[in-house]
């Protein structure tokens, strides 16, 4: 499941710096899997949640899917810088973009 709120996308297009941070975390408890997130900083240096997605495991395929959805949601990733923790799945997915 991929979530991109219209208000977040509008804010992203108007007042957000051109750096996107992506990361994932494992979910435990009733729901298992992973949550992938894309965040930015707004003009007030506040963390701004851009999108999030949920998958089964944190592997290249999950990151490729998430980055494709992110690209479709914001129209393009060409002018944006992406930072991450250099997880191998993220690096491989970014190379495919």
N, CA, C and O atoms as CSV, one atom per row, in Angstrom:
chain,resi,resn,atom,element,x,y,z
A,1,UNK,N,N,0.844,-1.159,0.000
A,1,UNK,CA,C,0.000,0.000,0.000
A,1,UNK,C,C,0.902,1.238,0.000
A,1,UNK,O,O,1.874,1.308,0.751
A,2,UNK,N,N,0.569,2.199,-0.842
A,2,UNK,CA,C,1.322,3.448,-0.952
A,2,UNK,C,C,0.390,4.595,-0.587
A,2,UNK,O,O,-0.735,4.662,-1.082
A,3,UNK,N,N,0.851,5.498,0.277
A,3,UNK,CA,C,0.024,6.624,0.716
A,3,UNK,C,C,0.731,7.927,0.384
A,3,UNK,O,O,1.876,8.151,0.776
A,4,UNK,N,N,0.023,8.786,-0.349
A,4,UNK,CA,C,0.530,10.122,-0.673
A,4,UNK,C,C,-0.647,11.086,-0.564
A,4,UNK,O,O,-1.482,11.152,-1.466
A,5,UNK,N,N,-0.714,11.819,0.516
A,5,UNK,CA,C,-1.816,12.752,0.725
A,5,UNK,C,C,-1.693,13.949,-0.209
A,5,UNK,O,O,-0.590,14.441,-0.451
A,6,UNK,N,N,-2.818,14.417,-0.731
A,6,UNK,CA,C,-2.823,15.556,-1.659
A,6,UNK,C,C,-2.204,16.790,-1.011
A,6,UNK,O,O,-1.468,17.524,-1.671
A,7,UNK,N,N,-2.487,17.031,0.261
A,7,UNK,CA,C,-1.928,18.202,0.946
A,7,UNK,C,C,-0.401,18.105,1.038
A,7,UNK,O,O,0.294,19.110,0.895
A,8,UNK,N,N,0.111,16.912,1.273
A,8,UNK,CA,C,1.567,16.725,1.325
A,8,UNK,C,C,2.194,16.970,-0.036
A,8,UNK,O,O,3.242,17.609,-0.133
A,9,UNK,N,N,1.561,16.466,-1.085
A,9,UNK,CA,C,2.094,16.670,-2.439
A,9,UNK,C,C,2.052,18.143,-2.828
A,9,UNK,O,O,2.983,18.643,-3.460
A,10,UNK,N,N,0.984,18.839,-2.457
A,10,UNK,CA,C,0.889,20.273,-2.750
A,10,UNK,C,C,1.985,21.036,-2.005
A,10,UNK,O,O,2.664,21.877,-2.594
A,11,UNK,N,N,2.158,20.749,-0.725
A,11,UNK,CA,C,3.206,21.404,0.053
A,11,UNK,C,C,4.580,21.114,-0.505
A,11,UNK,O,O,5.441,21.993,-0.550
A,12,UNK,N,N,4.782,19.889,-0.927
A,12,UNK,CA,C,6.063,19.493,-1.501
A,12,UNK,C,C,6.381,20.316,-2.748
A,12,UNK,O,O,7.520,20.738,-2.943
A,13,UNK,N,N,5.395,20.537,-3.572
A,13,UNK,CA,C,5.612,21.270,-4.825
A,13,UNK,C,C,5.796,22.768,-4.614
A,13,UNK,O,O,6.282,23.460,-5.508
A,14,UNK,N,N,5.414,23.276,-3.446
A,14,UNK,CA,C,5.449,24.728,-3.256
A,14,UNK,C,C,6.490,25.222,-2.256
A,14,UNK,O,O,7.089,26.273,-2.486
A,15,UNK,N,N,6.728,24.516,-1.167
A,15,UNK,CA,C,7.591,25.086,-0.122
A,15,UNK,C,C,8.653,24.138,0.433
A,15,UNK,O,O,9.180,24.374,1.520
A,16,UNK,N,N,8.964,23.104,-0.275
A,16,UNK,CA,C,9.896,22.117,0.257
A,16,UNK,C,C,11.250,22.232,-0.426
A,16,UNK,O,O,11.333,22.519,-1.620
A,17,UNK,N,N,12.299,22.007,0.337
A,17,UNK,CA,C,13.657,22.000,-0.218
A,17,UNK,C,C,13.839,20.781,-1.122
A,17,UNK,O,O,13.086,19.812,-1.026
A,18,UNK,N,N,14.825,20.836,-1.984
A,18,UNK,CA,C,14.968,19.810,-3.024
A,18,UNK,C,C,15.762,18.578,-2.586
A,18,UNK,O,O,16.507,18.006,-3.381
A,19,UNK,N,N,15.607,18.170,-1.335
A,19,UNK,CA,C,16.262,16.964,-0.821
A,19,UNK,C,C,15.191,16.069,-0.202
A,19,UNK,O,O,14.390,16.517,0.618
A,20,UNK,N,N,15.190,14.803,-0.605
A,20,UNK,CA,C,14.250,13.822,-0.073
A,20,UNK,C,C,15.052,12.768,0.685
A,20,UNK,O,O,16.006,12.206,0.149
A,21,UNK,N,N,14.668,12.502,1.923
A,21,UNK,CA,C,15.295,11.432,2.709
A,21,UNK,C,C,14.362,10.229,2.689
A,21,UNK,O,O,13.160,10.363,2.919
A,22,UNK,N,N,14.919,9.057,2.415
A,22,UNK,CA,C,14.111,7.840,2.413
A,22,UNK,C,C,14.701,6.844,3.399
A,22,UNK,O,O,15.917,6.771,3.581
A,23,UNK,N,N,13.822,6.082,4.029
A,23,UNK,CA,C,14.260,5.062,4.979
A,23,UNK,C,C,13.125,4.076,5.185
A,23,UNK,O,O,11.994,4.314,4.760
A,24,UNK,N,N,13.432,2.992,5.827
A,24,UNK,CA,C,12.442,1.977,6.133
A,24,UNK,C,C,12.595,1.494,7.556
A,24,UNK,O,O,13.666,1.608,8.153
A,25,UNK,N,N,11.525,0.957,8.092
A,25,UNK,CA,C,11.561,0.381,9.428
A,25,UNK,C,C,10.699,-0.869,9.455
A,25,UNK,O,O,9.726,-0.986,8.709
A,26,UNK,N,N,11.064,-1.790,10.312
A,26,UNK,CA,C,10.312,-3.034,10.432
A,26,UNK,C,C,9.140,-2.830,11.380
A,26,UNK,O,O,9.273,-2.190,12.423
A,27,UNK,N,N,7.999,-3.377,11.009
A,27,UNK,CA,C,6.800,-3.311,11.834
A,27,UNK,C,C,6.705,-4.591,12.650
A,27,UNK,O,O,6.969,-5.682,12.144
A,28,UNK,N,N,6.330,-4.452,13.905
A,28,UNK,CA,C,6.200,-5.610,14.787
A,28,UNK,C,C,4.836,-5.556,15.451
A,28,UNK,O,O,4.201,-4.502,15.500
A,29,UNK,N,N,4.398,-6.667,15.950
A,29,UNK,CA,C,3.112,-6.704,16.620
A,29,UNK,C,C,2.045,-7.314,15.733
A,29,UNK,O,O,2.311,-8.264,14.997
A,30,UNK,N,N,0.835,-6.771,15.801
A,30,UNK,CA,C,-0.291,-7.309,15.045
A,30,UNK,C,C,-0.017,-7.295,13.547
A,30,UNK,O,O,-0.381,-8.237,12.842
A,31,UNK,N,N,0.621,-6.237,13.055
A,31,UNK,CA,C,0.942,-6.116,11.637
A,31,UNK,C,C,2.450,-6.222,11.466
A,31,UNK,O,O,3.205,-5.489,12.104
A,32,UNK,N,N,2.879,-7.119,10.621
A,32,UNK,CA,C,4.308,-7.262,10.370
A,32,UNK,C,C,4.621,-6.772,8.964
A,32,UNK,O,O,3.716,-6.530,8.165
A,33,UNK,N,N,5.887,-6.632,8.672
A,33,UNK,CA,C,6.324,-6.146,7.370
A,33,UNK,C,C,7.238,-4.959,7.554
A,33,UNK,O,O,7.950,-4.849,8.553
A,34,UNK,N,N,7.207,-4.064,6.569
A,34,UNK,CA,C,8.043,-2.866,6.638
A,34,UNK,C,C,7.231,-1.635,6.271
A,34,UNK,O,O,6.244,-1.718,5.540
A,35,UNK,N,N,7.659,-0.504,6.785
A,35,UNK,CA,C,7.108,0.782,6.379
A,35,UNK,C,C,8.246,1.578,5.753
A,35,UNK,O,O,9.288,1.781,6.375
A,36,UNK,N,N,8.040,2.024,4.523
A,36,UNK,CA,C,9.013,2.834,3.804
A,36,UNK,C,C,8.507,4.264,3.801
A,36,UNK,O,O,7.321,4.495,3.566
A,37,UNK,N,N,9.384,5.234,4.056
A,37,UNK,CA,C,8.951,6.629,4.120
A,37,UNK,C,C,9.862,7.521,3.289
A,37,UNK,O,O,11.045,7.240,3.092
A,38,UNK,N,N,9.267,8.600,2.814
A,38,UNK,CA,C,10.011,9.677,2.157
A,38,UNK,C,C,9.667,10.952,2.913
A,38,UNK,O,O,8.496,11.317,3.021
A,39,UNK,N,N,10.685,11.630,3.436
A,39,UNK,CA,C,10.466,12.862,4.188
A,39,UNK,C,C,11.332,13.976,3.614
A,39,UNK,O,O,12.289,13.724,2.882
A,40,UNK,N,N,10.983,15.205,3.959
A,40,UNK,CA,C,11.722,16.390,3.523
A,40,UNK,C,C,11.754,17.372,4.688
A,40,UNK,O,O,11.152,17.134,5.735
A,41,UNK,N,N,12.455,18.462,4.492
A,41,UNK,CA,C,12.400,19.582,5.429
A,41,UNK,C,C,11.679,20.725,4.742
A,41,UNK,O,O,11.924,21.017,3.572
A,42,UNK,N,N,10.780,21.374,5.486
A,42,UNK,CA,C,10.106,22.536,4.914
A,42,UNK,C,C,10.943,23.790,5.172
A,42,UNK,O,O,12.053,23.701,5.696
A,43,UNK,N,N,10.414,24.948,4.807
A,43,UNK,CA,C,11.189,26.188,4.936
A,43,UNK,C,C,11.453,26.574,6.389
A,43,UNK,O,O,12.318,27.410,6.651
A,44,UNK,N,N,10.728,25.985,7.334
A,44,UNK,CA,C,10.949,26.238,8.759
A,44,UNK,C,C,11.816,25.159,9.406
A,44,UNK,O,O,11.891,25.077,10.632
A,45,UNK,N,N,12.473,24.330,8.585
A,45,UNK,CA,C,13.300,23.214,9.065
A,45,UNK,C,C,12.511,22.183,9.862
A,45,UNK,O,O,13.066,21.527,10.743
A,46,UNK,N,N,11.240,22.034,9.566
A,46,UNK,CA,C,10.399,21.033,10.203
A,46,UNK,C,C,10.333,19.802,9.304
A,46,UNK,O,O,10.318,19.922,8.079
A,47,UNK,N,N,10.293,18.620,9.915
A,47,UNK,CA,C,10.186,17.382,9.149
A,47,UNK,C,C,8.807,17.328,8.499
A,47,UNK,O,O,7.790,17.579,9.145
A,48,UNK,N,N,8.794,16.998,7.221
A,48,UNK,CA,C,7.585,16.998,6.408
A,48,UNK,C,C,7.436,15.604,5.804
A,48,UNK,O,O,8.239,15.210,4.958
A,49,UNK,N,N,6.419,14.856,6.226
A,49,UNK,CA,C,6.176,13.531,5.664
A,49,UNK,C,C,5.609,13.686,4.263
A,49,UNK,O,O,4.540,14.267,4.078
A,50,UNK,N,N,6.318,13.171,3.294
A,50,UNK,CA,C,5.868,13.255,1.912
A,50,UNK,C,C,5.002,12.055,1.548
A,50,UNK,O,O,3.849,12.226,1.151
A,51,UNK,N,N,5.534,10.859,1.675
A,51,UNK,CA,C,4.789,9.643,1.356
A,51,UNK,C,C,5.237,8.513,2.270
A,51,UNK,O,O,6.283,8.592,2.915
A,52,UNK,N,N,4.433,7.471,2.314
A,52,UNK,CA,C,4.849,6.249,2.992
A,52,UNK,C,C,4.241,5.061,2.261
A,52,UNK,O,O,3.234,5.185,1.564
A,53,UNK,N,N,4.862,3.934,2.434
A,53,UNK,CA,C,4.386,2.712,1.806
A,53,UNK,C,C,4.647,1.536,2.718
A,53,UNK,O,O,5.497,1.595,3.607
A,54,UNK,N,N,3.913,0.476,2.491
A,54,UNK,CA,C,4.037,-0.709,3.329
A,54,UNK,C,C,4.305,-1.923,2.455
A,54,UNK,O,O,3.688,-2.089,1.402
A,55,UNK,N,N,5.221,-2.764,2.893
A,55,UNK,CA,C,5.570,-3.956,2.134
A,55,UNK,C,C,5.876,-5.121,3.048
A,55,UNK,O,O,5.726,-5.040,4.267
A,56,UNK,N,N,6.308,-6.208,2.430
A,56,UNK,CA,C,6.593,-7.427,3.194
A,56,UNK,C,C,8.009,-7.450,3.756
A,56,UNK,O,O,8.208,-7.728,4.939
A,57,UNK,N,N,8.992,-7.157,2.907
A,57,UNK,CA,C,10.392,-7.200,3.328
A,57,UNK,C,C,11.147,-6.033,2.704
A,57,UNK,O,O,10.776,-5.537,1.641
A,58,UNK,N,N,12.215,-5.599,3.382
A,58,UNK,CA,C,13.010,-4.471,2.896
A,58,UNK,C,C,14.090,-4.990,1.947
A,58,UNK,O,O,15.226,-5.239,2.349
A,59,UNK,N,N,13.713,-5.144,0.696
A,59,UNK,CA,C,14.631,-5.627,-0.340
A,59,UNK,C,C,14.554,-4.683,-1.540
A,59,UNK,O,O,13.731,-3.769,-1.573
A,60,UNK,N,N,15.412,-4.915,-2.513
A,60,UNK,CA,C,15.465,-4.056,-3.696
A,60,UNK,C,C,14.100,-3.923,-4.380
A,60,UNK,O,O,13.724,-2.828,-4.799
A,61,UNK,N,N,13.368,-5.015,-4.493
A,61,UNK,CA,C,12.067,-4.976,-5.159
A,61,UNK,C,C,11.103,-4.020,-4.445
A,61,UNK,O,O,10.376,-3.274,-5.101
A,62,UNK,N,N,11.092,-4.039,-3.128
A,62,UNK,CA,C,10.224,-3.134,-2.362
A,62,UNK,C,C,10.627,-1.682,-2.580
A,62,UNK,O,O,9.772,-0.815,-2.757
A,63,UNK,N,N,11.934,-1.418,-2.567
A,63,UNK,CA,C,12.407,-0.053,-2.770
A,63,UNK,C,C,12.159,0.423,-4.193
A,63,UNK,O,O,11.828,1.591,-4.398
A,64,UNK,N,N,12.309,-0.453,-5.181
A,64,UNK,CA,C,12.027,-0.078,-6.566
A,64,UNK,C,C,10.562,0.297,-6.713
A,64,UNK,O,O,10.236,1.309,-7.333
A,65,UNK,N,N,9.675,-0.517,-6.145
A,65,UNK,CA,C,8.242,-0.213,-6.176
A,65,UNK,C,C,7.969,1.133,-5.510
A,65,UNK,O,O,7.271,1.978,-6.071
A,66,UNK,N,N,8.521,1.331,-4.310
A,66,UNK,CA,C,8.271,2.565,-3.566
A,66,UNK,C,C,8.774,3.791,-4.331
A,66,UNK,O,O,8.067,4.795,-4.417
A,67,UNK,N,N,9.973,3.722,-4.881
A,67,UNK,CA,C,10.525,4.865,-5.614
A,67,UNK,C,C,9.756,5.141,-6.902
A,67,UNK,O,O,9.617,6.298,-7.297
A,68,UNK,N,N,9.257,4.103,-7.559
A,68,UNK,CA,C,8.414,4.322,-8.740
A,68,UNK,C,C,7.118,5.023,-8.360
A,68,UNK,O,O,6.676,5.936,-9.057
A,69,UNK,N,N,6.506,4.599,-7.256
A,69,UNK,CA,C,5.281,5.260,-6.782
A,69,UNK,C,C,5.563,6.709,-6.388
A,69,UNK,O,O,4.773,7.605,-6.687
A,70,UNK,N,N,6.687,6.931,-5.721
A,70,UNK,CA,C,7.080,8.288,-5.340
A,70,UNK,C,C,7.271,9.156,-6.578
A,70,UNK,O,O,6.794,10.289,-6.633
A,71,UNK,N,N,7.961,8.622,-7.555
A,71,UNK,CA,C,8.198,9.347,-8.811
A,71,UNK,C,C,6.877,9.698,-9.490
A,71,UNK,O,O,6.713,10.819,-9.970
A,72,UNK,N,N,5.939,8.764,-9.536
A,72,UNK,CA,C,4.630,9.032,-10.131
A,72,UNK,C,C,3.855,10.081,-9.343
A,72,UNK,O,O,3.148,10.902,-9.928
A,73,UNK,N,N,3.985,10.058,-8.028
A,73,UNK,CA,C,3.245,11.004,-7.187
A,73,UNK,C,C,3.749,12.434,-7.343
A,73,UNK,O,O,2.956,13.375,-7.326
A,74,UNK,N,N,5.069,12.606,-7.497
A,74,UNK,CA,C,5.610,13.971,-7.583
A,74,UNK,C,C,5.995,14.357,-9.005
A,74,UNK,O,O,6.559,15.428,-9.231
A,75,UNK,N,N,5.691,13.494,-9.954
A,75,UNK,CA,C,5.894,13.733,-11.387
A,75,UNK,C,C,7.305,13.451,-11.870
A,75,UNK,O,O,7.471,13.023,-13.013
A,76,UNK,N,N,8.319,13.667,-11.066
A,76,UNK,CA,C,9.687,13.450,-11.520
A,76,UNK,C,C,10.629,13.437,-10.323
A,76,UNK,O,O,10.375,14.094,-9.313
A,77,UNK,N,N,11.705,12.692,-10.447
A,77,UNK,CA,C,12.750,12.704,-9.420
A,77,UNK,C,C,14.030,13.334,-9.956
A,77,UNK,O,O,15.040,13.374,-9.254
A,78,UNK,N,N,13.997,13.825,-11.188
A,78,UNK,CA,C,15.209,14.302,-11.850
A,78,UNK,C,C,15.895,15.459,-11.135
A,78,UNK,O,O,17.123,15.471,-11.046
A,79,UNK,N,N,15.155,16.417,-10.629
A,79,UNK,CA,C,15.751,17.601,-10.011
A,79,UNK,C,C,15.917,17.468,-8.499
A,79,UNK,O,O,16.263,18.443,-7.832
A,80,UNK,N,N,15.680,16.300,-7.958
A,80,UNK,CA,C,15.705,16.108,-6.515
A,80,UNK,C,C,16.902,15.277,-6.102
A,80,UNK,O,O,17.346,14.394,-6.836
A,81,UNK,N,N,17.416,15.569,-4.924
A,81,UNK,CA,C,18.503,14.790,-4.333
A,81,UNK,C,C,17.892,13.837,-3.322
A,81,UNK,O,O,17.032,14.231,-2.533
A,82,UNK,N,N,18.328,12.592,-3.340
A,82,UNK,CA,C,17.810,11.587,-2.415
A,82,UNK,C,C,18.936,11.164,-1.484
A,82,UNK,O,O,20.034,10.829,-1.927
A,83,UNK,N,N,18.647,11.186,-0.178
A,83,UNK,CA,C,19.617,10.696,0.796
A,83,UNK,C,C,19.019,9.482,1.500
A,83,UNK,O,O,17.804,9.385,1.675
A,84,UNK,N,N,19.889,8.563,1.900
A,84,UNK,CA,C,19.439,7.345,2.569
A,84,UNK,C,C,20.571,6.809,3.435
A,84,UNK,O,O,21.639,7.412,3.542
A,85,UNK,N,N,20.311,5.668,4.044
A,85,UNK,CA,C,21.331,5.029,4.880
A,85,UNK,C,C,22.217,4.076,4.075
A,85,UNK,O,O,22.961,3.292,4.663
A,86,UNK,N,N,22.153,4.127,2.774
A,86,UNK,CA,C,22.963,3.311,1.854
A,86,UNK,C,C,22.698,1.815,1.975
A,86,UNK,O,O,23.575,1.003,1.682
A,87,UNK,N,N,21.508,1.453,2.401
A,87,UNK,CA,C,21.115,0.050,2.391
A,87,UNK,C,C,21.210,-0.453,0.950
A,87,UNK,O,O,20.814,0.257,0.026
A,88,UNK,N,N,21.725,-1.659,0.747
A,88,UNK,CA,C,21.976,-2.171,-0.604
A,88,UNK,C,C,20.726,-2.167,-1.482
A,88,UNK,O,O,20.814,-1.875,-2.675
A,89,UNK,N,N,19.575,-2.484,-0.916
A,89,UNK,CA,C,18.332,-2.472,-1.686
A,89,UNK,C,C,17.977,-1.084,-2.179
A,89,UNK,O,O,17.469,-0.930,-3.290
A,90,UNK,N,N,18.239,-0.071,-1.362
A,90,UNK,CA,C,17.972,1.314,-1.756
A,90,UNK,C,C,18.923,1.725,-2.869
A,90,UNK,O,O,18.502,2.312,-3.866
A,91,UNK,N,N,20.194,1.420,-2.702
A,91,UNK,CA,C,21.185,1.806,-3.714
A,91,UNK,C,C,20.855,1.191,-5.071
A,91,UNK,O,O,20.931,1.870,-6.095
A,92,UNK,N,N,20.493,-0.075,-5.084
A,92,UNK,CA,C,20.165,-0.748,-6.342
A,92,UNK,C,C,18.897,-0.166,-6.963
A,92,UNK,O,O,18.824,-0.004,-8.181
A,93,UNK,N,N,17.903,0.148,-6.139
A,93,UNK,CA,C,16.650,0.711,-6.651
A,93,UNK,C,C,16.871,2.104,-7.230
A,93,UNK,O,O,16.288,2.446,-8.259
A,94,UNK,N,N,17.705,2.909,-6.581
A,94,UNK,CA,C,17.988,4.259,-7.083
A,94,UNK,C,C,18.709,4.185,-8.422
A,94,UNK,O,O,18.442,4.991,-9.314
A,95,UNK,N,N,19.610,3.239,-8.571
A,95,UNK,CA,C,20.322,3.089,-9.846
A,95,UNK,C,C,19.359,2.776,-10.987
A,95,UNK,O,O,19.614,3.155,-12.130
A,96,UNK,N,N,18.262,2.092,-10.691
A,96,UNK,CA,C,17.270,1.750,-11.716
A,96,UNK,C,C,16.413,2.944,-12.119
A,96,UNK,O,O,15.782,2.928,-13.176
A,97,UNK,N,N,16.388,3.965,-11.294
A,97,UNK,CA,C,15.533,5.120,-11.588
A,97,UNK,C,C,16.156,5.906,-12.666
A,97,UNK,O,O,15.609,6.929,-13.080
